[in-house]
Amino acid sequence: MKLITTLLCGFALFLISFTTQAQTTDYFVGEWEVTIKDTPMGTISVVLTLERGEDGKLVGKFVDAANSTSTPMTQITEAEDSITLYFFAEGMDLYLNLKPEGEENVSGSLMDSFAVEGKRVIK
């Protein structure tokens, strides 16, 4: 009887940890209003859309708020508490780092030079 109880408790703990991991991993999934500050082109506002593909990896794109131009991510690297987005824009390969700030915000930098802030789009 103790063995069955131990196995059930172990299985319950496994399920709880798996659910917690899934929620943590998907923090960035959704739409974000992102502002890139003080670039040579001024402050840039984009909508970043991230979703999890069928292979389990994040995929996404930027849509420029000023002219509706869509820029796909060429690669997304996930770390424990941040992501790095790689994309091609203005004739250059660029990257943007983001980390959570509270429950509905992100912050980071573009090319380790320009401050980035973002807020989750609530629908």
PyMOL commands that set and color helices and strands:
alter all, ss='L'
color gray80, all
select helices_A, chain A and resi 2-25
alter helices_A, ss='H'
color red, helices_A
select strands_A, chain A and resi 30-39+42-52+58-64+70-78+83-89+92-101+105-110+114-120
alter strands_A, ss='S'
color yellow, strands_A
deselect
rebuild
show_as cartoon
